[in-house]
Amino acid sequence: MDTVLASVRKTGRLLVTHPAVEFCGVGAEIAARVHESLFGELKAPVARYGAAYTPIPFSKALEAQHFPNAAGIVQRATALVTGDGR
C-alpha cells in the first residue's frame, strides 16, 4: 500500500484495473484506502475498471468483452486525466 500511495501522491490520480468484478473486490479496497489516505491530494476521484458484474460467458468472443482490455484501460485513463466522465 505504501508504494501505491507514493505513486498516487505523484500524479494525484488512480485507475485500479483488475480481472475481477469491481464490486467488493480487492480493487475496491485499494480505491477506498487511497481515497481515505489522500482525499485532499487527489486531482480526480479514484476510478475502477474490472470485469462486468455478470456470469463469465462460455464464448471466447464474449469472454474477451467481459474482462478489462487495453482499449478500455486507455479510454478510462484518458477520461481520468481529462476529466471527461468515467
N, C-alpha and C positions, 0 to 999 in steps of 0.2 A: 504494500500500500504506500510505503514511503516513496518508492520510485514513481508510482502513478501520480501522487500528489506533487512531487517535484516537477514532473513533466507538465502537468496541468498549470502549475504556477507560471511556467514559461510562456504558455500560449493563452491561458485563460479560457480554454475550450477543451471539451472531451466528447468523443464519439466512442461509445462502448459497442463493439461488434463481436458477436459470437454465434455459433450454430444452434444454440438452444433458444427456446422461446424467450421473448423479452420479459414476460410476466413472471415474477417471483424467481428469477434465475440469478446466477452469480453476477451477471451484468447489472441487474437491478441493485444488488448490494453494493457493487463498486460505484455505481452512479449515486446512490444515497450517501455513501461515505464521503465522496468527493464533494457533493453538494453541501453536506453538513460542515466539512472542514474548510472549504474555500468559497463559501457563498458570496462574500463581498469581493472576491478577486475574480470571479467568473465574468467573462465578456458575453457569454450566451448560456442558456440553460444546457445542462448535460443532456446529450442525445443518446439514444439506444437504437441498435439495429440488430435484430435477431430473427430467428425463423418465424414463420407465420404460426399463429396460435390455432392450428388445425392438425388433424392427423397427418402423418407423413404419407404422401401418395406413393403408390407402387410404381407408377410410370416414371421412367428415368427423366423424361421431358418435364413432367410436372414436379418431380423432386428437385430438379435444378432451379425451378422458380420458387420453391418452398424455402430454401435456405438463402442466407445473405450471399450476394455475389459482388464482383468487382464494380459493376455499373451502379449498383445500389449504394455501395460504400462511397464511390465518387460523388454521386448525387447528394447523399446526406452530408458528407464532409463539406461540399461546396455550399450547401444551404446553411450549415453551421457557421461557416466563415462569413458568408454574405448576408446572413440574416433573412434569407428568403424562405421562411417557413421551416418545415421539417426536412 
